[in-house]
Amino acid sequence: MSGRHLRGRTAVIPGVIPVAELRPAFAPLAAALAYRHRLDPQDLEQDVWLRVLERAAEGTLPRDRVSWVRALTIQLTAQHGTRQPAGQLAGQPGEPRRQHPPVPSAEEQLLTAYRHRAVRRALARLPGRCPELLAVLSESPELTYRQVAERLRLPRGSIGPTRSRCLGCLRALLYSHRPPSDTHHVGSPEG
């Protein structure tokens, strides 16, 4: 599907779409915008091509087709964002809408990793069988107290009270834990 070539440029012929020229100009942009705005990239690209086809059929493709198709991609991204709730991808008709997980920022990822390390350290400092009990309860939440008691060889009636005490200890350790400071005071052992 290419037009006539005139000195290295594709000529606009009504009804003929310069695919080789347009797709590389907007496809990466459409994919990035779809990812950023939690849209289905194929739907967005399809809408862009539909508009290109409509303009080509009318013979009204603009001279600067590359800039036009990029601007059209951005415009259609905004329209898609208002048509469907954030975080949902459209599926086939009758198919339930799928949730697209939000993309965490680098800062959120760093804070999450920091929190996970803090919890692991606090779990390791818990007394008695608390680390083992909380690990079983968090790794297999579907287990009943009877199953947990059998697995850990504890009396069934002690699981709930022990869990409560262990969570209290964990909470106390986590609340007493403070993130490291970036500033050192003059006269302090670090400074």
C-alpha positions in Angstrom: 0.0 0.0 0.0 2.3 2.7 -1.0 1.9 5.8 -3.1 4.0 7.1 -6.0 7.5 8.2 -5.1 8.6 11.7 -6.0 12.2 12.4 -5.1 12.1 10.1 -2.0 8.7 11.3 -0.8 5.4 9.5 -0.9 2.8 11.2 -3.1 -0.8 11.5 -1.7 -3.2 9.7 -3.9 -6.8 9.8 -2.9 -7.8 6.5 -1.3 -4.2 5.3 -0.9 -2.8 5.3 2.6 1.0 5.9 3.1 1.3 3.1 5.7 5.1 2.8 5.5 5.3 6.5 6.3 2.6 6.8 9.0 2.9 3.6 11.1 6.4 4.3 12.4 5.4 7.9 13.0 2.6 7.1 15.5 2.7 3.4 16.5 5.3 3.8 19.3 3.6 7.0 20.5 0.2 5.1 20.6 1.8 2.2 22.5 3.4 4.6 25.0 0.3 6.7 25.5 -1.9 3.6 25.8 0.4 2.1 28.5 0.6 5.4 30.4 -3.2 6.0 30.3 -4.1 2.3 30.9 -5.8 1.9 27.5 -5.8 -1.0 25.1 -3.1 -0.2 22.6 -4.7 -2.1 19.8 -8.0 -0.2 20.2 -6.1 3.1 20.1 -4.2 2.2 17.0 -7.3 0.9 15.3 -9.1 4.2 16.0 -6.2 6.2 14.5 -6.2 4.0 11.4 -10.0 4.5 11.1 -9.6 8.3 11.1 -6.7 8.0 8.6 -8.9 5.8 6.3 -11.8 8.3 6.5 -9.5 11.2 5.5 -7.8 9.2 2.8 -11.2 8.2 1.3 -12.2 11.9 1.2 -8.8 12.7 -0.3 -8.2 15.2 2.5 -5.0 13.8 4.1 -3.0 16.8 5.2 0.4 17.6 3.6 2.2 17.1 7.0 0.7 13.7 7.6 3.3 12.7 10.2 2.5 15.7 12.5 -1.2 15.3 11.9 -1.2 11.6 12.8 0.8 12.2 15.9 -1.6 15.0 17.0 -4.6 12.7 16.2 -3.1 9.9 18.3 -2.8 12.3 21.3 -6.4 13.6 20.7 -7.8 10.1 20.5 -5.9 9.1 23.7 -7.7 11.9 25.5 -11.1 10.7 24.1 -10.4 7.1 25.1 -9.6 8.3 28.6 -13.0 10.0 29.0 -14.9 7.1 27.5 -13.8 4.3 29.9 -12.9 4.3 33.6 -9.3 4.6 34.4 -7.6 1.2 34.9 -10.0 -0.8 32.7 -9.3 -2.3 29.4 -12.0 -3.0 26.9 -12.4 -6.6 25.8 -14.6 -8.3 23.3 -18.4 -7.6 23.5 -19.9 -9.5 26.4 -16.5 -10.1 27.9 -16.0 -8.7 31.4 -13.6 -5.7 31.6 -10.2 -6.5 32.8 -8.4 -4.4 35.4 -5.0 -3.0 34.4 -2.7 -2.7 37.4 -1.6 0.8 38.1 2.0 1.6 37.2 3.9 2.5 40.5 6.4 5.3 40.3 10.1 4.7 41.2 9.5 6.3 44.5 6.5 4.1 45.3 8.6 1.0 44.4 11.4 2.1 46.6 9.1 2.8 49.5 7.4 -0.6 49.1 10.7 -2.4 49.1 11.7 -0.5 52.2 8.5 -1.4 54.0 8.9 -5.1 53.0 12.5 -5.1 54.4 11.3 -3.5 57.6 8.5 -6.1 58.1 11.0 -9.0 57.4 13.4 -7.6 59.9 10.7 -7.1 62.5 9.3 -10.6 61.9 12.8 -12.0 62.5 13.0 -10.2 65.9 9.6 -11.5 67.2 9.8 -13.8 70.2 9.0 -17.5 70.4 6.9 -19.1 67.6 5.5 -15.8 66.4 7.6 -15.6 63.2 6.5 -19.2 62.3 2.9 -18.6 63.1 2.6 -15.3 61.2 4.4 -16.8 58.2 1.9 -19.7 58.0 -1.0 -17.3 58.4 0.2 -14.9 55.8 1.4 -17.5 53.3 -1.8 -19.6 53.5 -4.7 -17.4 54.6 -7.2 -20.1 53.5 -6.1 -22.4 56.3 -8.5 -22.8 59.3 -7.2 -22.5 62.8 -7.4 -26.3 63.1 -5.2 -26.8 60.1 -2.7 -24.2 61.4 -2.7 -25.9 64.8 -1.9 -29.2 63.2 0.8 -27.8 61.0 2.5 -26.0 63.9 1.7 -28.6 66.6 0.0 -26.0 68.7 -3.3 -26.3 70.6 -6.1 -25.0 68.4 -7.5 -22.7 71.1 -4.1 -20.9 71.4 -3.9 -19.8 67.7 -6.1 -16.8 68.0 -4.6 -15.4 71.2 -1.1 -16.1 70.1 -1.8 -14.5 66.7 -3.1 -11.4 68.5 0.0 -11.1 70.8 2.3 -11.7 67.8 0.7 -9.0 65.8 0.9 -6.6 68.8 4.6 -7.3 69.1 5.1 -6.8 65.3 3.1 -3.6 65.4 5.3 -2.3 68.3 8.5 -3.2 66.5 7.4 -1.5 63.3 6.2 1.7 65.0 9.4 2.0 66.9 11.4 1.6 63.7 12.4 4.9 62.1 13.8 5.3 58.6 17.5 6.2 58.5 18.2 10.0 58.5 20.1 11.6 55.7 21.3 14.4 57.9 24.0 14.1 60.6 24.3 16.6 63.4 27.6 18.0 64.4 28.7 16.3 67.6 26.7 13.2 66.9 28.6 9.8 66.6 27.9 9.7 62.9 29.0 13.3 62.1 
